[in-house]
Amino acid sequence: MPTHELDLMHGSVPYTIRRSNRAKRLRITLDESQGLILVLPRGISEQEGQKFLAEKRDWIQRTLARLDRQKIHRADLLKPPARVPFHGRDVPVTTRLGGDMSAVHWTGKELLLFVPDPRHGRPVLANWFRRRATHFIPEKVKELMSEDSPLPASCRSALGSVQRIQVRNQKTRWGSCSARGTLSFNWRLILTPDAVVEYIILHEMIHLTHPHHQGAFWKAVLQACPSARKHTQWLRTEGATLMRAWPPDLCLT
Ligand SMILES: [Zn+2]
């Protein structure tokens, strides 16, 4: 428990003093879970530590403000949204509160979200999206492996090495392809237009033949998907926004 108090321009902040034999120099840490901690190395007095802390007032103030902004942001992330992206469409969400079960129902036009508590709105949706993606993406992969696949002939024989198709909760990547033949895809692809999903799948499939991003790789990609450039651009902007709006910790499973 914090036992000390540092005066700031507006108000004050409690802090804890921790002694450490391993610490080489005076140090402060400040995060949401543990608050402000002053670490004193061996041989340094509490007074010296307090002087150091006072010198770091500006940094502490700025960090507290940032943590505060993040807290608001996180609370916003939990609220049920009024609209969400789904297969690249901006669809309305109707939220019904009450009951003890959480459920999501897609009518084909809108998403009906049933939650006991509005603070569970987005996590419930995230988990539902992820389950949908777990079916949708492997189906798409199979479709793109079939006879009428747009894959160039030179890349088809490598399809035999696919061992596993995974849908995961990656933080930054949309897809990946391992040397062992595992194709992994991000569940957030269910939020993007189907053409983007197809592009990512083809991109990873072509990596089975060309495990790099050199000329031969892009040539095959453009053959399979002539709009590839447009999709990579979309992922760089809109896709990055989606990743931030649906952080990995929203998914409970
Ligand atoms: Zn790649």
Residues whose N, C-alpha, C, O or C-beta is under 5 A from the ligand:
A	BS01	ZN	none
